[in-house]
Amino acid sequence: MQRFLKRFSYIFMICLVLSGGCITVEYRRGPIPEHLSMGEHAHSCYCGCCDISGPRPPPVLSPASEYKHAVLICAGVTNADRQRYNSAYWYDLMSQYLMLRERGFNDENIHVLYGYDGEDYYPGLLDYNSAHLFGKKITDMAISKANIESVFQALGGKRSDVNCVSRALTDEDYLYIWWMGHGGSDPGTCNLYLPISVTGEEFTDVELSNCINQVSHYKKRVVAVMTCFSSGILDDMINEKGVNTVTLASSSCDEYSYDIWPTCDRRPHAEFNYKLTEAIRQMDICNKPLKKDPDTNPKDGYVSLAEACDYIAPPMRNPTAPRKISDPDKISDSTYFNEPNTP
């Protein structure tokens, strides 16, 4: 009996230690390491007690459409794996990128701005490792005010020297813009300030909307902002009909945005990003069915932006919060990331 108890105590201690999370915690910047290329991988453990498993299968990508374009802007940087708040920048950026690839956005038309030097973050958890999933980095440019301006200028046809932008948008194109970072505001106002943690620069809501509006040709446009006080962007992005733009914000003008826990992958995520990705994919980020189906009106197998907004609001921490969406042209019911009406 003593021998059994002693053995049991060893097993219990091992599980207790491993249940803290991933046992391959690494941070790398620079060129993609050869041992993280497609095909070779390590195992991760995020135990209940104690399930050791490999990464999820590679994503199933929809046929790419030349008319779908996206700009993913991550104003913060991850420098430690599985660290609350800090790690969510890369996990949420990768979740967005994977969602878009699954929904038919071509890699060449997803413009990613991230980090100090335009390099990816390579976590030990291979489900978020671009080298493992795609055999290359996804970041096109380092995050900076000048680089953000240049991408929108190129998409708007105002310059042709931005290598990651192959052409200016036309009236047939669909544009998705996602911003993640910190947010500030003037008390009692809807003035939003969007700092870029990496450079110490800052956009005001007016500056960001003016920057985005340099792209004047598109069929439909979707803007999603994940910051504290993010509803400050709504009146700047859309203040009149005829712009065919839906804007989603993660919080009101006087409200903070929060992370979410627990998550299926036991990793830090912003609640808004996590639930938006779930809604669009109709499954959680671990590829498991959702408890609540976002496809509600009607059940046609597709999720509109209106349905996605219903799914992500209200947030857990404020169950009385209203939806934070601007849609003057009433297109959110007929705007999708996939079929049937997305170009």
VENCORMO-V735263 format. One record per residue. N is the residue number from 1. RES is the residue in three letters. OMEGA is omega as a letter, one per 20 degrees, with the letter a starting at -180 (NA if undefined). Layout:
N_RES_OMEGA ; N_RES_OMEGA
//
This chain:
1_MET_r ; 2_GLN_r ; 3_ARG_r ; 4_PHE_a ; 5_LEU_r ; 6_LYS_r ; 7_ARG_r ; 8_PHE_a ; 9_SER_r ; 10_TYR_a ; 11_ILE_a ; 12_PHE_a ; 13_MET_r ; 14_ILE_r ; 15_CYS_a ; 16_LEU_r ; 17_VAL_a ; 18_LEU_a ; 19_SER_r ; 20_GLY_r ; 21_GLY_a ; 22_CYS_a ; 23_ILE_r ; 24_THR_a ; 25_VAL_a ; 26_GLU_r ; 27_TYR_a ; 28_ARG_r ; 29_ARG_a ; 30_GLY_a ; 31_PRO_r ; 32_ILE_r ; 33_PRO_a ; 34_GLU_a ; 35_HIS_r ; 36_LEU_r ; 37_SER_a ; 38_MET_r ; 39_GLY_a ; 40_GLU_a ; 41_HIS_r ; 42_ALA_r ; 43_HIS_r ; 44_SER_r ; 45_CYS_r ; 46_TYR_a ; 47_CYS_q ; 48_GLY_r ; 49_CYS_j ; 50_CYS_a ; 51_ASP_r ; 52_ILE_a ; 53_SER_r ; 54_GLY_a ; 55_PRO_r ; 56_ARG_r ; 57_PRO_r ; 58_PRO_a ; 59_PRO_r ; 60_VAL_a ; 61_LEU_r ; 62_SER_r ; 63_PRO_a ; 64_ALA_r ; 65_SER_r ; 66_GLU_a ; 67_TYR_a ; 68_LYS_a ; 69_HIS_a ; 70_ALA_r ; 71_VAL_r ; 72_LEU_a ; 73_ILE_r ; 74_CYS_a ; 75_ALA_r ; 76_GLY_a ; 77_VAL_r ; 78_THR_r ; 79_ASN_r ; 80_ALA_a ; 81_ASP_r ; 82_ARG_r ; 83_GLN_a ; 84_ARG_a ; 85_TYR_a ; 86_ASN_a ; 87_SER_a ; 88_ALA_r ; 89_TYR_a ; 90_TRP_a ; 91_TYR_a ; 92_ASP_r ; 93_LEU_r ; 94_MET_r ; 95_SER_r ; 96_GLN_a ; 97_TYR_r ; 98_LEU_r ; 99_MET_a ; 100_LEU_r ; 101_ARG_r ; 102_GLU_a ; 103_ARG_r ; 104_GLY_r ; 105_PHE_r ; 106_ASN_r ; 107_ASP_a ; 108_GLU_a ; 109_ASN_r ; 110_ILE_a ; 111_HIS_a ; 112_VAL_r ; 113_LEU_a ; 114_TYR_r ; 115_GLY_a ; 116_TYR_a ; 117_ASP_r ; 118_GLY_r ; 119_GLU_r ; 120_ASP_r ; 121_TYR_a ; 122_TYR_a ; 123_PRO_r ; 124_GLY_r ; 125_LEU_a ; 126_LEU_r ; 127_ASP_r ; 128_TYR_a ; 129_ASN_a ; 130_SER_r ; 131_ALA_r ; 132_HIS_a ; 133_LEU_a ; 134_PHE_a ; 135_GLY_a ; 136_LYS_r ; 137_LYS_r ; 138_ILE_a ; 139_THR_r ; 140_ASP_a ; 141_MET_r ; 142_ALA_a ; 143_ILE_r ; 144_SER_r ; 145_LYS_a ; 146_ALA_a ; 147_ASN_r ; 148_ILE_r ; 149_GLU_a ; 150_SER_r ; 151_VAL_r ; 152_PHE_r ; 153_GLN_r ; 154_ALA_r ; 155_LEU_r ; 156_GLY_r ; 157_GLY_a ; 158_LYS_r ; 159_ARG_a ; 160_SER_a ; 161_ASP_r ; 162_VAL_a ; 163_ASN_a ; 164_CYS_r ; 165_VAL_a ; 166_SER_r ; 167_ARG_r ; 168_ALA_a ; 169_LEU_r ; 170_THR_a ; 171_ASP_r ; 172_GLU_a ; 173_ASP_r ; 174_TYR_a ; 175_LEU_r ; 176_TYR_a ; 177_ILE_a ; 178_TRP_r ; 179_TRP_r ; 180_MET_r ; 181_GLY_r ; 182_HIS_r ; 183_GLY_r ; 184_GLY_r ; 185_SER_r ; 186_ASP_a ; 187_PRO_r ; 188_GLY_a ; 189_THR_r ; 190_CYS_r ; 191_ASN_a ; 192_LEU_r ; 193_TYR_a ; 194_LEU_a ; 195_PRO_r ; 196_ILE_a ; 197_SER_a ; 198_VAL_a ; 199_THR_a ; 200_GLY_r ; 201_GLU_a ; 202_GLU_r ; 203_PHE_r ; 204_THR_r ; 205_ASP_r ; 206_VAL_r ; 207_GLU_a ; 208_LEU_r ; 209_SER_r ; 210_ASN_r ; 211_CYS_a ; 212_ILE_a ; 213_ASN_r ; 214_GLN_r ; 215_VAL_a ; 216_SER_a ; 217_HIS_r ; 218_TYR_r ; 219_LYS_r ; 220_LYS_a ; 221_ARG_r ; 222_VAL_r ; 223_VAL_r ; 224_ALA_a ; 225_VAL_r ; 226_MET_r ; 227_THR_r ; 228_CYS_r ; 229_PHE_a ; 230_SER_r ; 231_SER_r ; 232_GLY_a ; 233_ILE_a ; 234_LEU_a ; 235_ASP_r ; 236_ASP_a ; 237_MET_a ; 238_ILE_r ; 239_ASN_r ; 240_GLU_r ; 241_LYS_r ; 242_GLY_a ; 243_VAL_r ; 244_ASN_a ; 245_THR_r ; 246_VAL_r ; 247_THR_r ; 248_LEU_r ; 249_ALA_a ; 250_SER_a ; 251_SER_r ; 252_SER_a ; 253_CYS_a ; 254_ASP_a ; 255_GLU_r ; 256_TYR_r ; 257_SER_a ; 258_TYR_r ; 259_ASP_a ; 260_ILE_r ; 261_TRP_j ; 262_PRO_r ; 263_THR_a ; 264_CYS_a ; 265_ASP_r ; 266_ARG_r ; 267_ARG_r ; 268_PRO_r ; 269_HIS_r ; 270_ALA_a ; 271_GLU_a ; 272_PHE_a ; 273_ASN_a ; 274_TYR_a ; 275_LYS_r ; 276_LEU_r ; 277_THR_r ; 278_GLU_a ; 279_ALA_a ; 280_ILE_a ; 281_ARG_a ; 282_GLN_r ; 283_MET_r ; 284_ASP_a ; 285_ILE_r ; 286_CYS_r ; 287_ASN_r ; 288_LYS_a ; 289_PRO_r ; 290_LEU_r ; 291_LYS_r ; 292_LYS_a ; 293_ASP_r ; 294_PRO_r ; 295_ASP_a ; 296_THR_a ; 297_ASN_i ; 298_PRO_r ; 299_LYS_a ; 300_ASP_r ; 301_GLY_a ; 302_TYR_a ; 303_VAL_r ; 304_SER_r ; 305_LEU_r ; 306_ALA_r ; 307_GLU_r ; 308_ALA_r ; 309_CYS_r ; 310_ASP_a ; 311_TYR_a ; 312_ILE_r ; 313_ALA_j ; 314_PRO_r ; 315_PRO_a ; 316_MET_a ; 317_ARG_a ; 318_ASN_a ; 319_PRO_r ; 320_THR_a ; 321_ALA_r ; 322_PRO_r ; 323_ARG_a ; 324_LYS_a ; 325_ILE_r ; 326_SER_a ; 327_ASP_a ; 328_PRO_a ; 329_ASP_r ; 330_LYS_a ; 331_ILE_a ; 332_SER_r ; 333_ASP_a ; 334_SER_r ; 335_THR_a ; 336_TYR_r ; 337_PHE_r ; 338_ASN_r ; 339_GLU_j ; 340_PRO_a ; 341_ASN_r ; 342_THR_a ; 343_PRO_NA
//
